[in-house]
Amino acid sequence: MSLVEHAQKVYREVLIDDFRTALKTVLVFSSSDENWDTLVVSVESVQKEGMQKAEEWLKSFIRRSSRRNPTIFANVRVSLLAMRVKPHLHQLWTDIIVGAYFQSLGIDGEKLTKEMAVDLLANDGFFLTANGRTACLDALSKLFVSVGASSRVKLPLGPTDERVIHATLGHFAFVVTKVRNVLESAAGIRTSTRGGAIGDGHFPLWVSEVRRLLPTQASDAHPHAGLVLVDGADPSRGLPEL
């Protein structure tokens, strides 16, 4: 395994661990720029030569063949190769979330029409209605299991019990953000979920969703329709103005 691949693997593991163990909303998924220190730590753990050497390596250039034409080589920042782990994770988790959401509703996501998307988006029904909330929780449950955080999902012990998921408001907002993006794209409201730079589009959308969710969700740490917001009673769970 090359140094780049090793650094990518460590960085990916750090991001996954941050997600599944998050206790406060504000710690879940910051932007790539704010993840720079985490990325340096990941590289340092691979190189074992100190933070300064790790940062120098991230800022260095390497020769890499073009994806379109392998015979053409260009200088590429090593840091970009490692940071691409994040959008790739986002895409992977988007597929998990969206697939589980539509499966819960009994909808073939590939056959989602503009009319269906508009109907689900109306008054935020895709997550505020009983069926929409259940679908979002099904998606969150599958996401937690996929990243090794199955302990956050408490399965029912008896026929009258319900599944209960323990998550932060940020975790729930992450799922709602991904579903909203797909629905808005299908409805013709959104053309892209990202800006231009690598990994720069997810954080602002997630921040907006956290703020939108804040007044609609419980402000305590008790079960509500299958969800326990572990940061529900924490006054700092809402994000500051950015």
Backbone as numpy.savetxt, mean C-alpha at the origin, in Angstrom:
# Nx Ny Nz CAx CAy CAz Cx Cy Cz
23.45 -13.96 -6.21 22.60 -12.76 -6.21 23.48 -11.52 -6.21
23.21 -10.57 -7.11 24.01 -9.36 -7.21 23.71 -8.42 -6.04
24.57 -7.41 -5.87 24.39 -6.44 -4.80 23.07 -5.70 -4.98
22.74 -5.33 -6.24 21.49 -4.62 -6.51 20.30 -5.48 -6.10
20.31 -6.74 -6.52 19.21 -7.64 -6.19 19.09 -7.86 -4.69
20.24 -7.99 -4.03 20.24 -8.18 -2.58 19.66 -6.95 -1.88
20.08 -5.76 -2.33 19.56 -4.53 -1.73 18.06 -4.39 -1.98
17.62 -4.76 -3.18 16.18 -4.72 -3.49 15.42 -5.64 -2.55
15.95 -6.83 -2.33 15.29 -7.82 -1.48 15.17 -7.31 -0.04
16.27 -6.74 0.47 16.25 -6.24 1.85 15.29 -5.06 1.98
15.32 -4.16 0.99 14.43 -2.99 1.02 12.97 -3.43 0.98
12.68 -4.41 0.12 11.32 -4.94 0.02 10.87 -5.52 1.36
11.77 -6.26 2.01 11.43 -6.86 3.30 11.19 -5.80 4.37
11.98 -4.72 4.32 11.79 -3.62 5.28 10.42 -2.98 5.09
10.03 -2.71 3.84 8.74 -2.09 3.56 7.59 -2.99 3.99
7.72 -4.29 3.69 6.67 -5.23 4.08 6.54 -5.29 5.59
7.69 -5.33 6.28 7.66 -5.39 7.74 7.07 -4.12 8.33
7.40 -2.96 7.75 6.84 -1.69 8.23 5.32 -1.70 8.08
4.84 -2.25 6.99 3.40 -2.26 6.74 2.67 -3.17 7.73
3.15 -4.37 7.87 2.39 -5.33 8.67 2.50 -5.09 10.16
3.52 -4.37 10.61 3.69 -4.14 12.05 3.32 -2.73 12.47
2.82 -1.92 11.55 2.51 -0.52 11.86 1.50 -0.41 12.99
1.76 0.51 13.91 0.86 0.75 15.04 0.20 2.10 14.95
0.79 3.01 14.17 0.23 4.35 14.02 0.05 4.64 12.54
-1.01 5.32 12.22 -1.31 5.64 10.83 -0.15 6.36 10.16
0.46 7.30 10.83 1.47 8.15 10.20 2.73 7.38 9.83
2.87 6.14 10.29 4.07 5.38 9.97 3.90 4.49 8.75
2.73 4.48 8.16 2.47 3.57 7.05 2.74 4.25 5.71
3.71 3.73 4.97 3.98 4.16 3.61 4.18 5.65 3.40
5.38 6.09 3.63 5.73 7.46 3.28 6.21 7.49 1.83
6.56 8.67 1.35 6.99 8.80 -0.04 8.40 8.26 -0.21
8.85 8.13 -1.46 10.18 7.60 -1.73 11.27 8.48 -1.11
11.09 9.80 -1.19 12.08 10.70 -0.61 12.19 10.47 0.89
11.06 10.30 1.55 11.08 10.09 2.99 11.54 8.69 3.35
11.58 7.81 2.36 12.08 6.45 2.57 13.58 6.34 2.31
14.20 7.46 1.95 15.62 7.41 1.59 16.47 6.82 2.71
16.27 7.27 3.95 17.07 6.76 5.06 16.87 5.26 5.24
15.63 4.80 5.06 15.36 3.37 5.16 16.08 2.61 4.08
16.12 3.19 2.89 16.81 2.56 1.77 18.31 2.48 2.04
18.88 3.55 2.60 20.30 3.55 2.93 20.61 2.46 3.95
19.74 2.33 4.96 19.92 1.29 5.98 19.88 -0.10 5.34
18.97 -0.29 4.38 18.86 -1.57 3.71 20.14 -1.91 2.97
20.68 -0.92 2.26 21.93 -1.14 1.52 23.09 -1.38 2.48
23.10 -0.62 3.57 24.18 -0.77 4.55 24.18 -2.18 5.14
22.99 -2.75 5.35 22.91 -4.09 5.91 23.45 -5.12 4.93
23.44 -4.79 3.64 23.99 -5.67 2.62 25.50 -5.49 2.52
25.93 -4.25 2.51 27.35 -3.96 2.29 28.19 -4.12 3.55
27.61 -3.76 4.69 28.34 -3.80 5.96 29.58 -2.90 5.93
29.48 -1.78 5.23 30.61 -0.86 5.13 30.27 0.52 5.69
29.13 0.63 6.35 28.77 1.92 6.94 27.80 2.70 6.08
27.13 3.67 6.72 26.10 4.46 6.04 26.65 5.30 4.90
27.84 5.87 5.09 28.41 6.73 4.07 28.68 5.96 2.78
29.27 4.77 2.91 29.54 3.94 1.74 28.24 3.52 1.07
27.24 3.22 1.89 25.95 2.80 1.34 25.32 3.91 0.52
25.39 5.14 1.05 24.80 6.27 0.33 25.58 6.57 -0.94
26.90 6.44 -0.88 27.71 6.65 -2.08 27.32 5.65 -3.16
27.08 4.41 -2.74 26.69 3.37 -3.70 25.34 3.69 -4.32
24.41 4.14 -3.52 23.07 4.47 -4.02 23.12 5.62 -5.03
24.04 6.53 -4.84 24.14 7.70 -5.71 25.03 7.46 -6.92
25.65 6.30 -6.99 26.56 6.01 -8.10 25.78 5.60 -9.34
26.48 5.50 -10.44 25.87 5.10 -11.70 26.43 3.76 -12.15
25.60 2.98 -12.81 26.06 1.72 -13.38 25.61 1.65 -14.84
26.23 0.78 -15.60 25.84 0.55 -16.99 24.76 -0.52 -17.00
23.64 -0.22 -17.64 22.53 -1.18 -17.67 21.94 -1.21 -19.08
21.66 -2.40 -19.57 21.10 -2.53 -20.91 19.66 -2.06 -20.94
19.26 -1.50 -22.07 17.90 -1.02 -22.25 16.94 -2.20 -22.32
15.74 -2.01 -21.75 14.74 -3.08 -21.81 14.25 -3.30 -23.24
14.18 -2.22 -24.02 13.69 -2.32 -25.39 14.74 -2.89 -26.33
16.00 -2.53 -26.07 17.08 -3.00 -26.94 18.28 -3.38 -26.08
18.47 -4.67 -25.81 19.56 -5.13 -24.93 20.95 -4.74 -25.40
21.09 -4.36 -26.68 22.41 -3.99 -27.19 22.77 -2.54 -26.86
21.79 -1.78 -26.37 22.02 -0.38 -26.02 22.16 -0.26 -24.50
23.24 0.38 -24.07 23.49 0.53 -22.64 23.40 2.01 -22.25
22.99 2.25 -21.02 22.88 3.62 -20.53 23.29 3.65 -19.07
23.70 4.84 -18.61 24.02 5.01 -17.20 22.73 5.18 -16.40
22.57 4.39 -15.38 21.36 4.43 -14.55 21.76 4.55 -13.08
21.05 5.41 -12.36 21.34 5.52 -10.93 20.94 4.24 -10.24
21.84 3.69 -9.46 21.55 2.46 -8.72 20.37 2.68 -7.78
20.25 3.87 -7.22 19.16 4.15 -6.28 17.80 3.94 -6.94
17.69 4.27 -8.23 16.42 4.10 -8.93 16.06 2.63 -9.04
17.06 1.80 -9.27 16.79 0.37 -9.38 16.24 -0.18 -8.07
16.77 0.30 -6.97 16.30 -0.17 -5.67 14.93 0.41 -5.34
14.74 1.70 -5.67 13.47 2.34 -5.34 12.30 1.78 -6.15
12.61 1.16 -7.28 11.54 0.56 -8.07 10.87 -0.58 -7.33
11.50 -1.07 -6.28 10.87 -2.10 -5.46 9.53 -1.60 -4.94
9.48 -0.33 -4.58 8.26 0.19 -3.96 7.06 0.21 -4.91
7.18 0.83 -6.11 6.03 0.78 -7.01 5.67 -0.64 -7.43
6.67 -1.54 -7.51 6.36 -2.91 -7.84 5.54 -3.56 -6.72
5.87 -3.24 -5.48 5.09 -3.74 -4.36 3.68 -3.18 -4.42
3.58 -1.90 -4.73 2.26 -1.28 -4.83 1.40 -1.99 -5.88
2.01 -2.33 -7.01 1.25 -3.00 -8.05 0.83 -4.40 -7.61
1.75 -5.09 -6.95 1.44 -6.43 -6.44 0.28 -6.37 -5.46
0.36 -5.43 -4.53 -0.68 -5.34 -3.50 -1.98 -4.78 -4.07
-1.88 -3.94 -5.08 -3.09 -3.46 -5.75 -3.85 -4.63 -6.36
-3.13 -5.52 -7.01 -3.77 -6.69 -7.62 -4.45 -7.55 -6.56
-3.79 -7.74 -5.42 -4.37 -8.54 -4.34 -5.63 -7.88 -3.81
-5.55 -6.57 -3.53 -6.67 -5.83 -2.95 -7.86 -5.79 -3.89
-7.61 -5.37 -5.12 -8.70 -5.20 -6.08 -9.34 -6.55 -6.40
-8.52 -7.59 -6.56 -9.06 -8.91 -6.85 -9.97 -9.41 -5.75
-9.52 -9.24 -4.48 -10.33 -9.70 -3.35 -11.58 -8.86 -3.18
-11.49 -7.56 -3.45 -12.64 -6.67 -3.31 -13.76 -7.07 -4.25
-13.43 -7.20 -5.53 -14.47 -7.54 -6.51 -14.98 -8.96 -6.33
-14.09 -9.86 -5.92 -14.53 -11.23 -5.66 -15.56 -11.25 -4.53
-15.33 -10.44 -3.50 -16.28 -10.37 -2.39 -17.64 -9.87 -2.84
-17.65 -8.94 -3.79 -18.91 -8.39 -4.29 -19.53 -9.26 -5.39
-18.80 -10.29 -5.81 -19.30 -11.14 -6.88 -19.25 -10.47 -8.23
-18.27 -9.59 -8.43 -18.12 -8.85 -9.68 -16.84 -9.30 -10.39
-16.93 -9.49 -11.68 -15.75 -9.78 -12.47 -15.05 -8.46 -12.75
-13.91 -8.23 -12.09 -13.21 -6.96 -12.23 -12.84 -6.62 -13.66
-12.58 -7.64 -14.48 -12.20 -7.39 -15.87 -13.39 -6.92 -16.69
-14.59 -7.12 -16.18 -15.79 -6.70 -16.89 -16.45 -5.48 -16.22
-15.68 -4.77 -15.40 -16.19 -3.59 -14.73 -16.51 -2.50 -15.75
-17.73 -2.03 -15.75 -18.15 -0.99 -16.69 -18.11 0.38 -16.02
-18.19 1.41 -16.84 -18.21 2.77 -16.32 -19.43 2.97 -15.42
-20.56 2.44 -15.82 -21.78 2.60 -15.03 -21.65 1.92 -13.66
-21.08 0.73 -13.65 -20.88 0.02 -12.39 -19.95 0.80 -11.47
-18.87 1.34 -12.04 -17.90 2.09 -11.24 -18.52 3.35 -10.66
-19.28 4.06 -11.48 -19.94 5.28 -11.02 -20.91 4.96 -9.89
-21.64 3.85 -10.03 -22.60 3.45 -9.00 -21.90 3.12 -7.69
-20.77 2.42 -7.75 -20.03 2.07 -6.53 -19.42 3.30 -5.87
-19.01 4.28 -6.68 -18.39 5.48 -6.13 -19.41 6.44 -5.50
-20.66 6.34 -5.89 -21.68 7.27 -5.41 -21.73 7.30 -3.89
-21.54 8.49 -3.32 -21.57 8.69 -1.87 -20.60 7.78 -1.13
-19.50 7.43 -1.80 -18.48 6.55 -1.22 -19.07 5.21 -0.76
-20.10 4.77 -1.48 -20.75 3.51 -1.12 -19.85 2.31 -1.23
-18.77 2.41 -2.02 -17.90 1.25 -2.21 -17.19 0.84 -0.91
-17.18 1.74 0.10 -16.62 1.33 1.39 -17.52 1.68 2.57
-18.53 2.54 2.37 -19.40 2.94 3.48 -20.62 2.03 3.62
-21.10 1.44 2.54 -22.24 0.53 2.65 -21.78 -0.77 3.32
-22.73 -1.55 3.79 -22.39 -2.81 4.47 -21.62 -3.75 3.56
-22.10 -3.92 2.32 -21.42 -4.81 1.39 -20.05 -4.27 0.99
-19.97 -2.96 0.80 -18.70 -2.34 0.44 -17.67 -2.47 1.55
-18.12 -2.28 2.78 -17.20 -2.39 3.91 -16.69 -3.83 4.05
-17.61 -4.80 3.90 -17.21 -6.20 3.97 -16.19 -6.53 2.89
-16.42 -6.02 1.68 -15.50 -6.27 0.58 -14.12 -5.67 0.87
-14.10 -4.46 1.43 -12.83 -3.82 1.79 -12.11 -4.62 2.87
-12.86 -5.13 3.83 -12.25 -5.92 4.90 -11.77 -7.27 4.38
-12.48 -7.84 3.42 -12.01 -9.07 2.79 -10.67 -8.81 2.10
-10.58 -7.67 1.42 -9.34 -7.30 0.73 -8.22 -7.06 1.74
-8.52 -6.37 2.83 -7.51 -6.10 3.86 -7.04 -7.40 4.49
-7.97 -8.31 4.75 -7.63 -9.60 5.33 -6.66 -10.36 4.42
-6.97 -10.40 3.14 -6.12 -11.12 2.20 -4.76 -10.46 2.08
-4.72 -9.12 2.15 -3.45 -8.41 2.09 -2.59 -8.74 3.30
-3.18 -8.72 4.48 -2.42 -9.05 5.69 -1.85 -10.46 5.63
-2.66 -11.39 5.19 -2.19 -12.78 5.09 -1.04 -12.87 4.09
-1.13 -12.12 3.00 -0.12 -12.21 1.96 1.23 -11.67 2.42
1.25 -10.75 3.39 2.52 -10.17 3.87 2.96 -10.80 5.19
2.30 -11.87 5.60 2.71 -12.56 6.81 2.19 -11.95 8.09
1.08 -11.20 8.00 0.49 -10.57 9.18 -0.87 -11.17 9.48
-0.98 -12.50 9.34 -2.26 -13.16 9.56 -2.74 -13.05 11.00
-1.83 -12.74 11.93 -2.22 -12.59 13.33 -3.15 -11.39 13.53
-3.18 -10.49 12.56 -4.09 -9.34 12.64 -5.53 -9.72 12.29
-5.71 -10.91 11.74 -7.04 -11.36 11.34 -7.51 -12.45 12.31
-8.50 -12.13 13.12 -9.03 -13.08 14.09 -10.27 -13.75 13.51
-10.14 -15.02 13.19 -11.24 -15.75 12.58 -12.31 -16.08 13.62
-13.56 -16.23 13.21 -14.64 -16.53 14.17 -14.43 -17.88 14.84
-14.73 -17.94 16.12 -14.57 -19.17 16.88 -15.83 -20.03 16.83
-16.95 -19.40 16.55 -18.21 -20.13 16.50 -19.10 -19.62 15.39
-20.22 -20.29 15.14 -21.11 -19.91 14.04 -21.73 -18.53 14.18
-21.80 -18.02 15.40 -22.41 -16.69 15.60 -21.36 -15.59 15.73
-20.10 -15.97 15.71 -19.03 -14.98 15.82 -18.71 -14.39 14.44
-17.98 -13.27 14.44 -17.57 -12.66 13.19 -16.06 -12.54 13.12
-15.55 -12.49 11.94 -14.13 -12.23 11.75 -13.84 -10.80 12.17
-12.73 -10.61 12.87 -12.35 -9.28 13.30 -10.92 -9.00 12.85
-10.73 -7.88 12.19 -9.41 -7.48 11.70 -8.89 -6.33 12.54
-7.64 -6.43 12.98 -6.99 -5.39 13.77 -6.04 -4.63 12.85
-6.32 -3.36 12.62 -5.54 -2.57 11.67 -5.51 -1.11 12.10
-4.62 -0.35 11.50 -4.62 1.09 11.71 -5.57 1.72 10.69
-5.91 2.96 10.94 -6.71 3.69 9.96 -5.96 3.76 8.64
-4.64 3.83 8.72 -3.82 3.88 7.52 -3.89 2.60 6.70
-3.94 1.46 7.38 -4.09 0.20 6.67 -5.40 0.18 5.89
-6.47 0.57 6.56 -7.78 0.58 5.92 -7.79 1.58 4.77
-7.17 2.73 4.99 -7.10 3.75 3.94 -6.30 3.26 2.75
-5.30 2.44 2.98 -4.50 1.90 1.90 -5.37 1.07 0.96
-6.22 0.23 1.54 -7.12 -0.59 0.74 -8.14 0.28 0.01
-8.74 1.22 0.73 -9.75 2.09 0.12 -9.15 2.91 -1.01
-7.91 3.36 -0.84 -7.23 4.13 -1.88 -7.09 3.33 -3.16
-6.64 2.08 -3.01 -6.42 1.24 -4.19 -7.73 0.96 -4.92
-8.79 0.68 -4.16 -10.08 0.41 -4.78 -10.62 1.68 -5.45
-10.52 2.81 -4.77 -11.00 4.06 -5.34 -10.28 4.38 -6.66
-8.98 4.17 -6.69 -8.21 4.46 -7.91 -8.73 3.66 -9.10
-8.99 2.38 -8.86 -9.47 1.52 -9.94 -10.86 1.94 -10.38
-11.72 2.25 -9.41 -13.09 2.66 -9.75 -13.10 3.99 -10.48
-12.28 4.94 -10.03 -12.25 6.25 -10.69 -11.66 6.15 -12.09
-10.70 5.25 -12.27 -10.15 5.04 -13.61 -11.22 4.47 -14.54
-11.98 3.49 -14.03 -13.04 2.88 -14.83 -14.16 3.87 -15.12
-14.38 4.80 -14.18 -15.45 5.78 -14.35 -15.02 6.96 -15.21
-13.74 6.99 -15.59 -13.23 8.08 -16.42 -12.89 9.33 -15.64
-12.80 9.21 -14.31 -12.49 10.36 -13.46 -10.98 10.55 -13.31
-10.26 9.44 -13.29 -8.81 9.49 -13.09 -8.11 8.83 -14.26
-7.10 9.48 -14.79 -6.35 8.92 -15.91 -5.11 8.18 -15.45
-4.56 8.57 -14.29 -3.36 7.92 -13.78 -3.34 8.04 -12.28
-2.78 7.03 -11.61 -2.68 7.07 -10.15 -1.32 7.57 -9.69
-0.45 7.90 -10.66 0.88 8.38 -10.29 1.22 9.64 -11.05
2.18 10.38 -10.52 2.63 11.58 -11.18 3.65 11.24 -12.24
4.92 11.60 -12.02 5.91 11.30 -13.02 7.09 10.52 -12.48
7.53 10.87 -11.26 8.69 10.21 -10.69 8.30 8.88 -10.07
9.28 8.04 -9.87 9.03 6.72 -9.32 8.48 6.81 -7.90
7.34 6.21 -7.67 6.77 6.14 -6.34 6.22 7.43 -5.79
5.97 8.45 -6.63 5.59 9.75 -6.08 4.09 9.96 -6.01
3.31 9.01 -6.52 1.87 9.25 -6.58 1.05 8.62 -5.49
1.58 7.59 -4.84 0.79 6.84 -3.88 0.55 7.59 -2.57
1.58 8.24 -2.05 1.48 8.87 -0.74 0.43 9.97 -0.67
0.41 10.93 -1.62 -0.63 11.98 -1.56 -2.04 11.42 -1.62
-2.25 10.38 -2.44 -3.58 9.79 -2.53 -3.96 9.13 -1.22
-2.99 8.47 -0.60 -3.24 7.81 0.68 -3.54 8.84 1.78
-2.79 9.94 1.79 -3.03 11.00 2.76 -4.45 11.54 2.62
-4.87 11.78 1.39 -6.22 12.28 1.15 -7.27 11.29 1.65
-7.00 10.01 1.46 -7.96 8.99 1.89 -8.02 8.90 3.41
-6.89 9.03 4.08 -6.89 9.02 5.55 -7.75 10.16 6.08
-7.56 11.34 5.50 -8.35 12.50 5.94 -9.83 12.30 5.65
-10.14 11.67 4.52 -11.53 11.43 4.15 -12.17 10.39 5.07
-11.39 9.40 5.47 -11.90 8.33 6.31 -12.07 8.74 7.78
-11.24 9.66 8.22 -11.16 10.02 9.63 -12.53 10.27 10.27
-13.40 11.09 9.69 -14.70 11.34 10.34 -15.72 10.23 10.16
-15.41 9.23 9.32 -16.40 8.18 9.06 -16.13 6.90 9.86
-14.97 6.84 10.52 -14.61 5.62 11.23 -14.57 5.84 12.74
-14.67 4.74 13.47 -14.73 4.79 14.94 -13.49 5.46 15.52
-13.70 6.20 16.60 -12.60 6.88 17.28 -12.24 6.16 18.57
-12.40 4.85 18.59 -11.99 4.04 19.73 -11.33 2.77 19.20
-10.89 1.92 20.09 -10.19 0.70 19.69 -11.05 -0.53 19.98
-12.33 -0.45 19.68 -13.25 -1.56 19.88 -13.73 -2.08 18.53
-14.21 -3.32 18.47 -14.68 -3.87 17.20 -15.90 -3.12 16.68
-15.88 -2.79 15.40 -17.02 -2.15 14.74 -17.20 -2.82 13.38
-18.25 -3.61 13.25 -18.56 -4.29 11.99 -17.35 -5.04 11.44
-16.64 -5.74 12.33 -15.53 -6.57 11.90 -14.19 -5.91 11.83
-14.09 -4.66 12.29 -12.81 -3.94 12.23 -12.49 -3.29 13.56
-11.27 -3.53 14.04 -10.75 -2.83 15.22 -9.64 -1.91 14.74
-9.84 -0.61 14.90 -8.80 0.35 14.54 -7.88 0.51 15.74
-6.70 -0.07 15.67 -5.80 -0.09 16.83 -5.32 1.30 17.20
-5.42 2.25 16.25 -5.04 3.63 16.56 -6.27 4.51 16.67
-7.44 3.88 16.88 -8.68 4.63 16.90 -8.76 5.68 17.99
-8.20 5.39 19.15 -8.26 6.33 20.26 -7.03 7.24 20.32
-6.15 7.12 19.34 -4.93 7.92 19.31 -5.20 9.24 18.61
-5.09 10.36 19.31 -5.38 11.66 18.67 -4.45 11.99 17.51
-3.31 11.33 17.43 -2.35 11.62 16.36 -2.57 10.76 15.13
-3.65 9.96 15.11 -3.86 9.10 13.95 -4.20 9.91 12.70
-4.77 11.10 12.89 -5.02 11.99 11.76 -3.72 12.63 11.34
-3.53 12.83 10.05 -2.28 13.37 9.55 -2.25 14.89 9.67
-1.09 15.47 9.93 -0.97 16.93 9.96 -1.07 17.50 8.55
-1.26 18.77 8.45 -1.29 19.42 7.13 0.10 19.30 6.49
0.12 18.95 5.22 1.40 18.78 4.51 1.60 19.92 3.53
